[in-house]
Amino acid sequence: MTHAKPLWSPNDAAISASPMTIFRQWCAARFTVDLADHDAFHQWSITDRASFWSAVWDYCEVKGDKGQTALIHPDSMLEARFFPEATLNFAENLLSKRGSEAALIFRGEDKVRYSWSWDELAAHVSRLQQAYRAMGIGKGDRIAAMMPNLPETIALMLAASSIGAIWSSCSPDFGEQGVFDRFGQIEPKLFIACDGYWYNGKLQDVTEKVCAIEQKLNVPVLVVPYAGDAPALAAKLNNGQILADFIAPFNAKPVAYEALPFSHPLYILFSSGTTGVPKCIVHSAGGTLLQHLKEQRFHCGLKAGEKLFYFTTCGWMMWNWLVSGLASGTTLCLYDGSPFAPNGNVLWDYAAEEQFAVFGTSAKYIDALRKDDIEPMKTHDLTALRVVTSTGSPLSPEGFNFVYEGIKADVQLSSISGGTDIVSCFVLGNPVKPVWSGEIQGPGLGLAMDVWNDDGKPVRGEKGELVCTKAFPSMPVMFWNDPDNAKYKAAYFERFDNVWCHGDFAEITEHGGIIIHGRSDATLNPGGVRIGTAEIYNQVEQLDEVVEAICIGQDFEDDVRVILFVRLKAGAVLDEALEKRIKTKIRTGASPRHVPAKVIEVADIPRTKSGKIVELAVREVVHGRVVKNKEALANPEALALFAGLEQLKT
């Protein structure tokens, strides 16, 4: 749908003052190139990647030794290496600030609140670093954590990266098998767990789960106090210790930083694992740091002293992204628990109290606000708010409109998309360009992102595969336990030779914006025509009766037919009239080809821990196939609702 005018445009003064503009002008002067506007800047950033990424390093004052060479083997996606001579330490770059100003502010629903200064954070990291070393943890060893989004979690991660250990985390709502499916593959030297957590106002006990995981991993367990009884939990473990005892022998002193190669492993993240055991994706310290600095300083315009918030758990890559905000001297605002406890205003109360500059969340959360008629612009002081970011799933045009009608009229809405695979974004916001309804603003600097058809040709105004045609720093170093890179190559490079194929069904618009139409492996093919599931969701979820929906293609009579499952709000009934309205809405808002053959009501829809609905898992159940890894789901019991449905037999 083409809109006559954008939802938001930056004024000339804002464009001139934007860190994006200032960095563009700095690069033009330094490299003596004509970068007249942002499009020229982006083109230069992918044409001369060595100069561009070297500029990010210098302009952002990365601590470390850059070396003489910025890029080798530039034409090979798998053999390219950025800064092969460089050494740095990720933690050192995040802990460069000192003083009594808040570094971390925490809220655990309405139950817990506290903050740490920069000095307090550094002191915690110092003591943890010494404790790790005392137990024999060093360079290349893995530390695995099942933790809430606490200040302690960040300190534990920074202490690990300061000595070259590799950090991997998940949230405490993961089931026992889900935790083991992840951490069992990477064989950690230490497992860290909380003693309980709050969710929706209730204390969630983890005692049995932690004891069972200890048995499976067979490693020491560090228990961090939060919502339960840490000493009691530690006492039940074979080899458990509480945090206070772990660091008791050590006094804070200046943090020591191990100088490490640019490509040294920093994080191990995990694919969602809904079709098998999760893949272990290894990310580098240097690539993660440069990519996050670029996204936060330039695409988000973050400045030292501002407040950065992202609603995330430690099992989602947005936690890793959020933590990097420390490298820009920003204060991180952390939250753990339900975003609707005690009510739907809890995050906006927090935003107003602390005056967030950037508010990050998911598309599902924005849609929930819209459906619950929660309009923060009418009730909260959001004066400082400059940017709202949204990810996790495509944000509908209605979601875009709601941000400007219900949250703040003068704000940059950055719908972003990338993922665990690159611990960052391919496409995201741009403070010097307008926001058009339903469109992500543009590609990230330094990323040669494109949309290709099945023949490997670039397309505009048509749907195709989101690809990246040149190597970039935050590509995974490797997959764990994948010595010949077979899993890595299969994940991204089987579709097109020497080109990263991301698995998103996307479109580049007339404005140069991007629309994500859903995952390409969940794309529907009725009559051989490819349809993105997001196009259907954008229509049906506009109806008040529909809380959420999930759409699959069912093999039926030598073709594929579209089946739409809907979860209705309390009191709504899927009668003939509502079904007709749903189909009419889809037919007129999308196309006749998008109209489902069947509309079926279900009580719940399965989703991952980060809130993404799982079309592939539902498709497997509908076809009578086994879903291999239900532990990856937040609500695995919902899958049973889709098995053996009579409506699907005719």
DRENKE-212834 format. One line per field, with one value per residue (C-alpha): x, y, z; residue number from 1. Coordinates in steps of 0.1 Angstrom, whole numbers. Layout:
BEGIN
px <- c(X,...)
py <- c(Y,...)
pz <- c(Z,...)
i <- c(NUM,...)
***
This chain:
BEGIN
px <- c(0,14,9,8,32,55,44,75,103,133,136,167,182,178,194,224,229,225,255,248,253,284,300,292,309,339,343,340,368,391,389,384,353,321,294,267,238,230,225,260,273,258,271,306,303,298,321,351,344,380,379,344,349,383,364,339,368,386,356,341,376,377,402,428,454,438,468,477,451,414,402,417,400,373,356,349,321,336,373,371,387,383,412,433,462,440,438,412,391,353,348,374,354,322,338,357,335,339,321,290,265,242,255,227,191,169,133,118,81,69,89,125,144,180,209,247,270,299,323,301,298,336,341,317,335,369,359,342,372,394,370,367,405,408,386,407,385,405,407,383,364,326,305,267,240,203,196,171,180,198,228,246,242,259,288,292,293,318,341,340,349,376,396,387,361,330,296,263,230,193,163,151,118,135,127,153,157,158,187,206,200,218,245,252,266,292,304,307,332,306,268,252,216,193,174,140,123,92,67,32,34,42,74,87,107,136,151,142,152,186,193,184,206,235,232,232,260,281,298,300,269,270,237,228,202,172,137,142,165,200,217,189,193,231,228,208,234,263,287,269,280,262,275,285,308,322,336,342,380,386,387,380,409,415,400,427,419,433,443,426,423,395,378,382,348,327,292,276,240,214,190,154,157,120,130,159,186,195,225,254,263,296,301,334,343,355,326,300,315,319,285,267,287,276,240,237,258,247,214,200,220,229,250,268,245,213,191,187,160,151,125,143,154,189,178,173,201,186,201,235,227,214,245,268,252,277,304,287,286,248,229,212,177,170,136,127,93,60,55,19,26,11,-6,1,16,45,71,58,59,96,102,87,105,139,133,144,159,154,126,131,104,87,60,37,40,31,1,-10,-9,-30,-56,-58,-63,-32,-20,11,11,-20,-7,31,58,79,98,132,120,137,135,111,126,105,117,109,84,73,55,22,12,-14,14,34,4,-3,32,25,-11,-7,29,45,39,75,96,118,102,129,114,145,153,183,187,207,227,244,237,225,204,205,179,170,162,179,176,181,153,115,94,68,40,48,84,118,138,168,199,226,258,285,260,255,219,196,165,168,144,147,171,195,186,180,143,125,89,87,91,122,149,168,205,238,263,295,312,307,323,295,291,295,330,317,291,302,310,310,347,343,317,291,262,273,274,241,224,233,251,233,208,232,269,291,260,244,207,191,158,135,109,114,107,125,99,99,112,142,126,122,91,97,69,78,103,108,107,72,62,29,27,-9,-11,26,24,46,28,43,25,29,7,-22,-15,-14,-50,-67,-51,-68,-101,-109,-121,-87,-60,-34,-32,-9,-10,4,3,-14,-6,-40,-52,-18,-16,-11,-40,-38,-51,-55,-58,-71,-71,-101,-105,-128,-164,-158,-172,-160,-194,-201,-203,-169,-153,-168,-154,-119,-119,-132,-106,-78,-92,-96,-65,-41,-54,-78,-49,-42,-77,-75,-93,-101,-103,-101,-103,-77,-73,-36,-8,27,56,93,107,112,76,79,51,63,46,70,62,25,29,47,19,-8,9,13,51,71,83,118,124,94,117,124,88,74,41,48,14,-3,10,-14,-43,-34,-31,-58,-83,-114,-117,-84,-96,-120)
py <- c(0,34,63,99,110,96,91,111,131,146,183,200,208,173,159,183,174,137,115,98,131,141,107,109,143,130,101,123,146,118,97,126,111,128,116,141,123,91,69,79,71,37,29,39,19,-13,-5,4,-18,-17,21,22,-3,13,46,31,18,52,75,54,53,15,5,-19,-22,-20,-33,-23,-43,-38,-66,-97,-120,-94,-113,-145,-146,-175,-165,-128,-116,-81,-67,-99,-83,-65,-72,-58,-67,-65,-58,-30,-12,-15,-5,26,50,55,75,77,81,51,25,0,6,-24,-31,-66,-60,-40,-62,-52,-21,-11,5,3,32,28,24,-3,-22,-22,-34,-63,-72,-71,-94,-119,-119,-129,-156,-171,-172,-188,-217,-222,-205,-189,-180,-201,-217,-215,-200,-208,-189,-193,-159,-130,-97,-85,-61,-92,-110,-82,-81,-119,-116,-88,-106,-136,-116,-97,-129,-144,-168,-174,-164,-181,-174,-183,-171,-190,-199,-224,-260,-284,-302,-269,-257,-289,-290,-257,-258,-296,-290,-264,-281,-252,-250,-232,-230,-199,-198,-176,-188,-179,-151,-131,-134,-119,-111,-147,-162,-189,-216,-231,-254,-288,-275,-263,-295,-316,-294,-298,-336,-334,-308,-322,-288,-264,-242,-205,-194,-157,-144,-126,-139,-171,-186,-188,-205,-232,-239,-241,-265,-289,-290,-314,-285,-253,-219,-186,-155,-138,-167,-169,-134,-131,-138,-110,-72,-49,-36,-22,-47,-66,-71,-99,-86,-110,-113,-94,-128,-143,-159,-137,-152,-185,-179,-205,-209,-213,-251,-257,-282,-299,-294,-257,-247,-231,-198,-184,-146,-126,-99,-75,-81,-78,-46,-27,-37,-27,6,14,6,23,54,62,44,51,83,72,96,92,98,89,60,29,4,-29,-53,-86,-117,-132,-159,-134,-117,-83,-87,-90,-59,-39,-46,-31,3,6,11,44,56,52,41,7,4,-33,-50,-86,-101,-96,-63,-63,-68,-53,-37,-25,8,-7,-1,34,43,32,51,83,80,74,94,68,81,47,23,-11,-38,-64,-60,-83,-59,-29,-48,-58,-21,-12,-39,-30,8,17,51,63,97,106,94,96,122,109,141,124,96,99,64,34,2,-29,-64,-101,-103,-79,-48,-43,-9,-6,-10,17,40,32,43,78,79,62,66,98,118,131,99,79,44,20,-13,-36,-70,-93,-118,-143,-153,-119,-107,-75,-61,-62,-35,-9,27,58,91,112,96,96,67,52,31,-6,-1,-6,26,10,-12,-10,9,-15,-42,-51,-62,-69,-87,-114,-135,-173,-167,-147,-114,-82,-71,-39,-37,-75,-101,-122,-135,-111,-116,-100,-101,-91,-102,-82,-82,-97,-129,-159,-170,-206,-230,-249,-286,-279,-286,-285,-257,-280,-267,-231,-234,-252,-225,-195,-204,-233,-212,-188,-193,-170,-150,-149,-160,-150,-168,-138,-131,-94,-65,-32,-4,27,47,24,10,-27,-48,-82,-106,-134,-162,-177,-212,-204,-188,-202,-215,-220,-226,-220,-183,-173,-155,-141,-150,-114,-101,-122,-113,-76,-79,-103,-89,-56,-71,-65,-101,-116,-115,-132,-156,-182,-194,-225,-242,-276,-303,-311,-328,-324,-287,-265,-247,-218,-226,-198,-204,-176,-170,-149,-125,-136,-136,-136,-165,-178,-179,-177,-139,-135,-160,-140,-107,-123,-136,-103,-84,-105,-105,-67,-58,-83,-103,-131,-155,-148,-159,-191,-222,-227,-205,-225,-212,-224,-216,-208,-204,-218,-194,-193,-178,-145,-144,-155,-177,-210,-217,-246,-265,-261,-273,-304,-312,-307,-331,-357,-353,-352,-318,-325,-299,-287,-274,-244,-232,-210,-229,-264,-277,-254,-277,-304,-282,-286,-323,-344,-316,-328,-296,-303,-336,-321)
pz <- c(0,-10,14,2,29,56,92,104,89,106,103,88,122,134,102,106,142,138,146,112,93,114,108,70,68,89,65,34,47,59,28,3,-12,-23,1,-8,9,29,-2,-14,21,21,-13,-3,29,9,-20,3,33,45,48,62,91,98,101,126,147,148,151,179,196,200,226,211,184,150,131,95,76,77,54,36,11,6,-23,-4,21,40,38,44,76,91,111,110,129,155,192,216,246,244,282,281,255,275,308,297,317,355,382,403,374,369,344,351,363,371,376,383,376,407,431,428,419,422,402,399,391,366,396,412,379,374,410,405,373,390,418,394,371,400,411,376,373,408,396,365,339,311,274,253,282,282,309,306,324,330,343,344,329,360,365,379,346,327,353,350,312,312,337,313,282,301,304,270,282,260,273,266,282,282,303,334,319,296,305,318,284,265,287,283,245,244,270,268,233,244,276,300,329,350,351,365,377,396,427,412,393,391,363,362,399,409,422,399,416,397,424,408,374,385,404,373,350,373,371,333,328,357,364,393,398,408,424,421,445,431,440,460,486,471,501,503,465,467,496,475,448,446,438,444,457,462,445,478,487,452,453,491,489,464,467,439,420,384,359,339,302,281,246,221,184,166,158,193,203,226,226,217,206,196,168,179,175,166,139,158,183,183,163,183,166,176,174,176,200,174,149,176,190,157,144,176,178,143,149,182,176,140,133,168,174,209,230,263,293,275,287,265,272,254,266,263,281,282,257,229,209,217,252,237,216,246,267,240,248,276,249,240,277,278,309,304,317,324,331,339,340,323,305,318,355,375,344,308,319,338,311,304,340,339,307,321,354,339,307,281,249,231,239,223,222,200,174,194,224,203,189,224,235,205,211,248,241,261,248,267,249,269,303,304,301,272,265,262,239,205,191,194,180,171,162,167,139,112,125,107,92,120,145,127,128,165,175,162,174,208,219,205,174,171,174,150,147,138,128,126,113,114,140,161,130,128,164,148,120,82,79,105,113,99,117,86,65,68,83,59,72,71,59,76,68,51,51,77,68,56,46,10,15,-14,-24,-51,-71,-76,-105,-83,-99,-78,-78,-67,-58,-59,-31,-30,-7,15,8,16,-12,6,39,70,105,125,105,128,134,131,145,176,168,131,121,83,83,69,91,86,48,48,69,47,14,-2,-21,-38,-43,-22,-11,23,20,53,50,50,23,17,-7,-14,-18,-40,-11,-7,24,32,40,56,46,70,69,35,48,60,28,13,-22,-32,-69,-72,-61,-31,-3,28,60,74,46,60,97,88,77,100,132,125,135,171,177,166,193,170,141,126,90,72,39,41,14,0,-32,-50,-42,-11,5,30,65,90,127,149,187,196,225,253,243,206,185,151,134,97,99,115,91,62,76,80,45,31,50,36,0,-1,20,4,-26,-35,-35,2,13,34,24,61,91,124,160,185,221,219,194,200,201,209,241,223,212,175,163,149,116,107,139,134,98,110,135,109,86,113,116,148,161,172,198,217,245,223,228,255,254,238,250,224,196,206,196,160,158,141,135,117,98,80,65,40)
i <- c(1,2,3,4,5,6,7,8,9,10,11,12,13,14,15,16,17,18,19,20,21,22,23,24,25,26,27,28,29,30,31,32,33,34,35,36,37,38,39,40,41,42,43,44,45,46,47,48,49,50,51,52,53,54,55,56,57,58,59,60,61,62,63,64,65,66,67,68,69,70,71,72,73,74,75,76,77,78,79,80,81,82,83,84,85,86,87,88,89,90,91,92,93,94,95,96,97,98,99,100,101,102,103,104,105,106,107,108,109,110,111,112,113,114,115,116,117,118,119,120,121,122,123,124,125,126,127,128,129,130,131,132,133,134,135,136,137,138,139,140,141,142,143,144,145,146,147,148,149,150,151,152,153,154,155,156,157,158,159,160,161,162,163,164,165,166,167,168,169,170,171,172,173,174,175,176,177,178,179,180,181,182,183,184,185,186,187,188,189,190,191,192,193,194,195,196,197,198,199,200,201,202,203,204,205,206,207,208,209,210,211,212,213,214,215,216,217,218,219,220,221,222,223,224,225,226,227,228,229,230,231,232,233,234,235,236,237,238,239,240,241,242,243,244,245,246,247,248,249,250,251,252,253,254,255,256,257,258,259,260,261,262,263,264,265,266,267,268,269,270,271,272,273,274,275,276,277,278,279,280,281,282,283,284,285,286,287,288,289,290,291,292,293,294,295,296,297,298,299,300,301,302,303,304,305,306,307,308,309,310,311,312,313,314,315,316,317,318,319,320,321,322,323,324,325,326,327,328,329,330,331,332,333,334,335,336,337,338,339,340,341,342,343,344,345,346,347,348,349,350,351,352,353,354,355,356,357,358,359,360,361,362,363,364,365,366,367,368,369,370,371,372,373,374,375,376,377,378,379,380,381,382,383,384,385,386,387,388,389,390,391,392,393,394,395,396,397,398,399,400,401,402,403,404,405,406,407,408,409,410,411,412,413,414,415,416,417,418,419,420,421,422,423,424,425,426,427,428,429,430,431,432,433,434,435,436,437,438,439,440,441,442,443,444,445,446,447,448,449,450,451,452,453,454,455,456,457,458,459,460,461,462,463,464,465,466,467,468,469,470,471,472,473,474,475,476,477,478,479,480,481,482,483,484,485,486,487,488,489,490,491,492,493,494,495,496,497,498,499,500,501,502,503,504,505,506,507,508,509,510,511,512,513,514,515,516,517,518,519,520,521,522,523,524,525,526,527,528,529,530,531,532,533,534,535,536,537,538,539,540,541,542,543,544,545,546,547,548,549,550,551,552,553,554,555,556,557,558,559,560,561,562,563,564,565,566,567,568,569,570,571,572,573,574,575,576,577,578,579,580,581,582,583,584,585,586,587,588,589,590,591,592,593,594,595,596,597,598,599,600,601,602,603,604,605,606,607,608,609,610,611,612,613,614,615,616,617,618,619,620,621,622,623,624,625,626,627,628,629,630,631,632,633,634,635,636,637,638,639,640,641,642,643,644,645,646,647,648,649,650)
***
